[in-house]
Each structure stands twice: as structure tokens, then as C-alpha cells.
Amino acid sequence: MLQEAIALDTGFAMAYRKLAVAIGNSSTAPTAGAGSEEVRAATNAFTRRDRLPDVERGLATAYYYGVVEETRPRRRQRTDLYSRSTLTTISRSTISRW
């Protein structure tokens, strides 16, 4: 379904982020690497993040830095920018466990 959404709107940043998360959560997903589908989807979401509301932009940015750049402190720092949201707070607690 996410691939269909992306096919209809290639600028749909949140669909790319959700796709990256789904791939990352999949038990059959290969290890994240430069050419992995998860990295490509996270990168696409990150490059299109300017189209997102603040909370979703923070989620896309945090996921990118955690998966692509593999920098947890930077990822946590980025989510702190959007800490007013309950959704982001929940995501921050998930990030902290990684």
C-alpha cells in the first residue's frame, strides 16, 4: 500500500518514512547498508522533509540520522527539537532503547 501511495505521489515524504520503518521492522529485512531499501526510503523521506509538518519532519529527520547516518546522539538531538508532541515523545523513548 505504501508503494502505491509513493507511485501516486513521488514527493510523499511520510510514505517513504513509513516504508523505511516497515522494512526495518520486518524480520526478513536485510541488514541496513548503503544500498538497502530501508536506507533508500529513509533518504527519500529526509530529502522531501520540507513538505512535512514539524512533528513528522522531526520523525523523518530522526529516522534518517539513526539509520542512514547511524548517529544516535544526533538523532536524539533532532527529536528534542520537536519534544512538545506526545507522538514525538513516544518515538524518543523508542529511540533511546536502540
LOSEMI-850569 format. One line per 4 residues: number of its first residue (from 1); their letters; for each residue y negated, x negated, z negated of C-alpha. Coordinates in steps of 0.2 Angstrom, whole numbers, plus 2048, in hexadecimal, padded with zeros to 3 digits. Example, Ala and Ser with C-alpha at 12.3 -4.5 7.8 and 13.67 -1.06 7.14 Angstrom:
2
1> as> 816,7C2,7D9 ~ 805,7BC,7DC
//
This chain:
98
1> mlqe> 800,800,800 ~ 7F4,7F2,7FC ~ 7F8,7EA,80D ~ 7F3,7FA,815
5> aial> 7E3,7FB,80C ~ 7DF,7E9,811 ~ 7E3,7ED,823 ~ 7D7,7FC,823
9> dtgf> 7C9,7F2,81B ~ 7CB,7DF,81C ~ 7BC,7DD,810 ~ 7C5,7E7,802
13> amay> 7C4,7D9,7F4 ~ 7CC,7E3,7E6 ~ 7DB,7E7,7F1 ~ 7DD,7D4,7F4
17> rkla> 7DC,7D1,7E2 ~ 7E9,7DE,7DD ~ 7F4,7D8,7EB ~ 7F3,7C6,7E3
21> vaig> 7F7,7CD,7D2 ~ 806,7D7,7D9 ~ 80D,7C8,7E1 ~ 80A,7BD,7D2
25> nsst> 813,7CA,7C7 ~ 821,7CC,7D3 ~ 831,7C4,7CD ~ 835,7BE,7DE
29> apta> 824,7B6,7E2 ~ 825,7A4,7E6 ~ 81C,797,7DB ~ 809,798,7DF
33> gags> 804,78A,7EA ~ 7F7,787,7F7 ~ 7FF,791,804 ~ 806,79F,7FA
37> eevr> 802,7B1,7FD ~ 7FC,7B3,7EB ~ 7EF,7A5,7EE ~ 7EA,7AC,7FF
41> aatn> 7E7,7BD,7F8 ~ 7DD,7B6,7E8 ~ 7D3,7AC,7F4 ~ 7CF,7BB,7FF
45> aftr> 7CA,7C5,7F0 ~ 7BF,7B7,7E9 ~ 7B6,7B4,7FA ~ 7B2,7C7,7FB
49> rdrl> 7AD,7C9,7E9 ~ 79B,7CC,7ED ~ 7A0,7DE,7F2 ~ 7A7,7E2,7E1
53> pdve> 79F,7E9,7D1 ~ 79C,7DD,7C3 ~ 7AC,7E0,7BA ~ 7B8,7DF,7C9
57> rgla> 7AE,7D0,7CF ~ 7B2,7C8,7BE ~ 7C4,7CC,7C0 ~ 7C5,7C5,7D2
61> tayy> 7BC,7B5,7CD ~ 7C7,7B3,7BD ~ 7D7,7B5,7C7 ~ 7D2,7A9,7D4
65> ygvv> 7CE,79B,7C8 ~ 7DE,79E,7BF ~ 7E9,79E,7CE ~ 7E1,795,7DB
69> eetr> 7D6,788,7D1 ~ 7E3,789,7C3 ~ 7D5,786,7B6 ~ 7D7,791,7A7
73> prrr> 7C7,78C,79E ~ 7BD,790,7AD ~ 7C6,7A0,7AF ~ 7C3,7A5,79D
77> qrtd> 7B1,7A0,79F ~ 7AF,7AC,7AE ~ 7B6,7BB,7A5 ~ 7AB,7B8,797
81> lysr> 79C,7BC,7A2 ~ 7A3,7CE,7A4 ~ 7A9,7D0,792 ~ 7A0,7E0,78F
85> stlt> 7AE,7EA,798 ~ 7BE,7F0,78F ~ 7C7,7ED,79F ~ 7C1,7DB,7A0
89> tisr> 7C5,7D8,78D ~ 7D7,7DE,791 ~ 7D8,7D2,79F ~ 7D1,7C4,794
93> stis> 7DF,7C6,788 ~ 7EC,7C5,796 ~ 7E4,7B5,79C ~ 7E4,7AD,78B
97> rw> 7F7,7AF,78A ~ 7F9,7A5,79A
//
